Amino acid sequence: MEFLTALLSIIVIDLVLAGDNAILIGLAARNLPKHQQKKVILWGSLGAIIIRIVATLAVVWLLEVPGLHLIGGLLLVYIAYKLLVDNDDHDDVKAGDNFWAALRTVIIADALMGLDNVLAVAGASHGNMLLVVIGLLISVPVVMWGSTIILKWIDRFPIIITIGAGILAWTASKMIVGEHFLSGLFENGFVKYGFEILVIAAVILTAKYVQSKAAKNQEEETVLLKTGSN
């Protein structure tokens, strides 16, 4: 059951995080002829996946170092929060004007953007290398072919992002709870599970509050602009 729960977490994490990378690949190749676009998507995805495999295995190994579960957990809390409050449409992604320029953009940008995915998959796997491999195999089709489907799903069911952020926050809380030098604090099951629920609730509620405040400010600005123009 624990294996299946971790696997489901990794699948959802891949859906909400790797889909973003798929969009980036499409944007980087958008100025190229159709036949070159397919090559950039194929080789760019393969290059990004190889980097991701190495990085994920390295992170799994690094998480054995004392203190890094805590640091990784805190980083994932931030990533979960940013997933909810950010509306990055990647307009700043430079489209390559030739095959090699587009390929370079894809691999570099994907390697940088994929750090959140690497950390999340490594954290959700709890050091189980089989889960890491399965997670990476799932990310291959997601990165290469999944962007259109994911965008349609998210447009129709925006709650997918909230669920994804909740799973990221849960993964983050489990990483913090799993930190060796903090084990004494979470020996009590009530404290342990209470902390995990608190982290999930804090991430989602804080993000929703920031979103509603931003929407209210935008509404007020629109009213002021209309009043000023009249």
Kinemage of the C-alpha trace (Angstrom):
@kinemage 1
@onewidth
@group {chain A} dominant
@subgroup {mainchain}
@vectorlist {calphas} color= white
{ca met a 1} P 0.000 0.000 0.000
{ca glu a 2} L 2.840 2.371 0.881
{ca phe a 3} L 4.520 1.561 -2.462
{ca leu a 4} L 1.303 2.258 -4.406
{ca thr a 5} L 0.681 5.519 -2.498
{ca ala a 6} L 4.229 6.711 -3.275
{ca leu a 7} L 3.825 5.689 -6.948
{ca leu a 8} L 0.524 7.596 -7.224
{ca ser a 9} L 2.200 10.652 -5.663
{ca ile a 10} L 5.012 10.470 -8.241
{ca ile a 11} L 2.508 10.190 -11.133
{ca val a 12} L 0.592 13.294 -9.987
{ca ile a 13} L 3.865 15.178 -9.366
{ca asp a 14} L 4.959 14.325 -12.936
{ca leu a 15} L 1.621 15.498 -14.326
{ca val a 16} L 1.714 18.912 -12.643
{ca leu a 17} L 5.463 19.580 -12.900
{ca ala a 18} L 6.770 17.790 -16.011
{ca gly a 19} L 3.926 19.147 -18.157
{ca asp a 20} L 5.394 22.609 -17.678
{ca asn a 21} L 8.646 21.390 -19.212
{ca ala a 22} L 6.767 19.954 -22.183
{ca ile a 23} L 5.284 23.392 -22.860
{ca leu a 24} L 8.781 24.909 -22.689
{ca ile a 25} L 10.066 22.460 -25.334
{ca gly a 26} L 7.247 23.459 -27.686
{ca leu a 27} L 7.948 27.176 -27.185
{ca ala a 28} L 11.710 26.808 -27.762
{ca ala a 29} L 11.101 25.019 -31.077
{ca arg a 30} L 8.212 27.168 -32.316
{ca asn a 31} L 10.209 29.112 -34.969
{ca leu a 32} L 11.648 26.024 -36.664
{ca pro a 33} L 10.255 24.116 -39.672
{ca lys a 34} L 7.966 21.209 -38.767
{ca his a 35} L 10.517 18.460 -39.511
{ca gln a 36} L 13.108 20.169 -37.290
{ca gln a 37} L 10.553 20.767 -34.508
{ca lys a 38} L 10.031 17.001 -34.191
{ca lys a 39} L 13.810 16.446 -33.952
{ca val a 40} L 14.202 19.158 -31.274
{ca ile a 41} L 11.315 17.681 -29.257
{ca leu a 42} L 12.815 14.179 -29.511
{ca trp a 43} L 16.481 15.013 -28.799
{ca gly a 44} L 15.672 17.839 -26.376
{ca ser a 45} L 13.436 15.533 -24.359
{ca leu a 46} L 16.011 12.726 -24.362
{ca gly a 47} L 18.778 15.134 -23.286
{ca ala a 48} L 16.613 16.561 -20.510
{ca ile a 49} L 15.610 13.056 -19.351
{ca ile a 50} L 19.252 11.876 -19.178
{ca ile a 51} L 20.118 14.944 -17.067
{ca arg a 52} L 17.064 14.242 -14.905
{ca ile a 53} L 18.032 10.574 -14.366
{ca val a 54} L 21.534 11.545 -13.201
{ca ala a 55} L 20.187 14.394 -11.043
{ca thr a 56} L 17.470 12.253 -9.415
{ca leu a 57} L 19.879 9.445 -8.547
{ca ala a 58} L 22.301 12.044 -7.143
{ca val a 59} L 19.523 13.634 -5.036
{ca val a 60} L 18.433 10.227 -3.668
{ca trp a 61} L 22.051 9.643 -2.602
{ca leu a 62} L 22.427 13.181 -1.206
{ca leu a 63} L 19.253 12.836 0.874
{ca glu a 64} L 21.156 10.354 3.030
{ca val a 65} L 23.314 13.268 4.258
{ca pro a 66} L 22.035 14.524 7.667
{ca gly a 67} L 20.010 17.725 7.383
{ca leu a 68} L 19.247 17.479 3.660
{ca his a 69} L 15.818 15.890 4.218
{ca leu a 70} L 14.890 19.033 6.149
{ca ile a 71} L 16.337 21.383 3.491
{ca gly a 72} L 14.708 19.392 0.669
{ca gly a 73} L 11.379 19.382 2.511
{ca leu a 74} L 11.450 23.156 3.012
{ca leu a 75} L 12.320 23.671 -0.678
{ca leu a 76} L 9.380 21.469 -1.677
{ca val a 77} L 7.035 23.491 0.570
{ca tyr a 78} L 8.113 26.596 -1.378
{ca ile a 79} L 7.717 24.800 -4.747
{ca ala a 80} L 4.188 23.670 -3.775
{ca tyr a 81} L 3.286 27.247 -2.807
{ca lys a 82} L 4.750 28.699 -6.047
{ca leu a 83} L 2.846 26.116 -8.104
{ca leu a 84} L -0.423 27.596 -6.812
{ca val a 85} L 0.385 31.327 -6.929
{ca asp a 86} L 2.449 31.506 -10.140
{ca asn a 87} L 0.840 31.954 -13.536
{ca asp a 88} L 4.003 31.759 -15.622
{ca asp a 89} L 3.138 31.512 -19.309
{ca his a 90} L 6.825 31.311 -20.360
{ca asp a 91} L 6.598 34.239 -22.764
{ca asp a 92} L 10.227 34.946 -21.853
{ca val a 93} L 11.415 31.629 -23.339
{ca lys a 94} L 13.541 32.481 -26.339
{ca ala a 95} L 12.645 30.506 -29.439
{ca gly a 96} L 15.706 29.124 -31.209
{ca asp a 97} L 16.252 30.300 -34.791
{ca asn a 98} L 18.071 27.085 -35.745
{ca phe a 99} L 18.117 23.442 -34.647
{ca trp a 100} L 21.139 23.674 -32.313
{ca ala a 101} L 20.014 26.943 -30.705
{ca ala a 102} L 16.566 25.473 -29.966
{ca leu a 103} L 18.100 22.229 -28.678
{ca arg a 104} L 20.455 24.165 -26.378
{ca thr a 105} L 17.549 26.256 -25.033
{ca val a 106} L 15.479 23.129 -24.352
{ca ile a 107} L 18.216 21.220 -22.501
{ca ile a 108} L 19.491 24.148 -20.390
{ca ala a 109} L 16.048 25.518 -19.511
{ca asp a 110} L 14.601 22.067 -18.841
{ca ala a 111} L 17.554 21.134 -16.620
{ca leu a 112} L 16.963 24.287 -14.546
{ca met a 113} L 13.178 23.938 -14.468
{ca gly a 114} L 13.377 20.179 -13.809
{ca leu a 115} L 15.032 20.639 -10.410
{ca asp a 116} L 11.629 20.825 -8.702
{ca asn a 117} L 10.558 17.593 -10.412
{ca val a 118} L 13.804 15.830 -9.478
{ca leu a 119} L 13.539 16.843 -5.817
{ca ala a 120} L 9.841 15.931 -5.628
{ca val a 121} L 10.290 12.470 -7.218
{ca ala a 122} L 13.343 11.738 -5.029
{ca gly a 123} L 11.397 12.795 -1.914
{ca ala a 124} L 8.259 10.844 -2.807
{ca ser a 125} L 10.266 7.673 -3.525
{ca his a 126} L 11.700 7.565 0.044
{ca gly a 127} L 14.967 6.147 -1.291
{ca asn a 128} L 13.277 3.292 -3.201
{ca met a 129} L 15.250 3.073 -6.468
{ca leu a 130} L 12.481 1.101 -8.212
{ca leu a 131} L 10.087 3.998 -7.564
{ca val a 132} L 12.697 6.464 -8.862
{ca val a 133} L 13.056 4.482 -12.107
{ca ile a 134} L 9.266 4.134 -12.534
{ca gly a 135} L 8.857 7.868 -11.840
{ca leu a 136} L 11.435 8.730 -14.497
{ca leu a 137} L 9.858 6.335 -17.024
{ca ile a 138} L 6.501 8.044 -16.426
{ca ser a 139} L 8.067 11.480 -16.980
{ca val a 140} L 9.309 10.476 -20.481
{ca pro a 141} L 5.908 10.395 -22.228
{ca val a 142} L 4.667 13.273 -20.052
{ca val a 143} L 7.520 15.551 -21.169
{ca met a 144} L 7.460 14.442 -24.819
{ca trp a 145} L 3.757 14.164 -25.579
{ca gly a 146} L 1.785 15.224 -22.529
{ca ser a 147} L 1.651 19.021 -22.640
{ca thr a 148} L -1.498 19.352 -24.783
{ca ile a 149} L -3.442 16.769 -22.748
{ca ile a 150} L -2.303 18.252 -19.421
{ca leu a 151} L -3.243 21.795 -20.485
{ca lys a 152} L -6.723 20.601 -21.475
{ca trp a 153} L -7.140 18.761 -18.167
{ca ile a 154} L -5.997 21.760 -16.132
{ca asp a 155} L -8.246 24.130 -18.112
{ca arg a 156} L -11.242 21.874 -17.495
{ca phe a 157} L -10.325 20.835 -13.940
{ca pro a 158} L -8.195 23.557 -12.252
{ca ile a 159} L -8.406 21.534 -9.019
{ca ile a 160} L -5.656 19.297 -10.497
{ca ile a 161} L -3.117 22.031 -9.647
{ca thr a 162} L -4.419 22.246 -6.068
{ca ile a 163} L -4.272 18.453 -5.700
{ca gly a 164} L -0.737 18.455 -7.118
{ca ala a 165} L 0.359 21.207 -4.736
{ca gly a 166} L -1.222 19.298 -1.840
{ca ile a 167} L 0.727 16.151 -2.765
{ca leu a 168} L 3.940 18.176 -3.043
{ca ala a 169} L 3.278 19.686 0.395
{ca trp a 170} L 2.575 16.198 1.784
{ca thr a 171} L 5.823 14.892 0.246
{ca ala a 172} L 7.654 17.881 1.772
{ca ser a 173} L 6.172 17.213 5.235
{ca lys a 174} L 7.155 13.528 5.022
{ca met a 175} L 10.715 14.535 4.116
{ca ile a 176} L 10.884 16.867 7.142
{ca val a 177} L 9.364 14.227 9.436
{ca gly a 178} L 11.860 11.688 8.056
{ca glu a 179} L 14.866 13.831 9.008
{ca his a 180} L 16.959 11.723 11.421
{ca phe a 181} L 17.859 14.414 13.951
{ca leu a 182} L 14.175 15.467 14.184
{ca ser a 183} L 12.889 11.927 14.771
{ca gly a 184} L 12.437 12.577 18.517
{ca leu a 185} L 9.926 15.343 17.759
{ca phe a 186} L 7.690 13.079 15.671
{ca glu a 187} L 7.699 9.823 17.646
{ca asn a 188} L 4.079 10.448 18.608
{ca gly a 189} L 1.780 9.498 15.707
{ca phe a 190} L -0.657 12.326 16.521
{ca val a 191} L 2.147 14.915 16.293
{ca lys a 192} L 3.571 13.353 13.114
{ca tyr a 193} L 0.307 13.195 11.142
{ca gly a 194} L -0.895 16.473 12.640
{ca phe a 195} L 2.256 18.175 11.331
{ca glu a 196} L 1.762 16.679 7.841
{ca ile a 197} L -1.853 17.906 7.705
{ca leu a 198} L -0.769 21.342 9.007
{ca val a 199} L 1.867 21.732 6.251
{ca ile a 200} L -0.640 20.789 3.507
{ca ala a 201} L -3.288 23.162 4.897
{ca ala a 202} L -0.769 26.005 5.395
{ca val a 203} L 0.494 25.797 1.793
{ca ile a 204} L -2.959 25.661 0.179
{ca leu a 205} L -4.637 28.259 2.433
{ca thr a 206} L -1.700 30.717 2.238
{ca ala a 207} L -1.599 30.443 -1.562
{ca lys a 208} L -5.377 30.884 -1.847
{ca tyr a 209} L -5.225 33.956 0.421
{ca val a 210} L -2.430 35.515 -1.677
{ca gln a 211} L -4.377 34.740 -4.873
{ca ser a 212} L -7.596 36.310 -3.560
{ca lys a 213} L -5.709 39.392 -2.323
{ca ala a 214} L -3.996 39.805 -5.718
{ca ala a 215} L -7.361 39.431 -7.510
{ca lys a 216} L -8.938 42.031 -5.196
{ca asn a 217} L -6.068 44.490 -5.800
{ca gln a 218} L -6.384 43.997 -9.549
{ca glu a 219} L -10.128 44.604 -9.326
{ca glu a 220} L -9.568 47.829 -7.386
{ca glu a 221} L -6.961 49.009 -9.928
{ca thr a 222} L -9.388 48.312 -12.795
{ca val a 223} L -12.134 50.319 -11.032
{ca leu a 224} L -9.719 53.223 -10.408
{ca leu a 225} L -8.599 53.221 -14.050
{ca lys a 226} L -12.208 53.270 -15.256
{ca thr a 227} L -13.071 56.072 -12.812
{ca gly a 228} L -9.997 58.069 -13.918
{ca ser a 229} L -10.809 57.700 -17.620
{ca asn a 230} L -14.362 58.933 -16.973
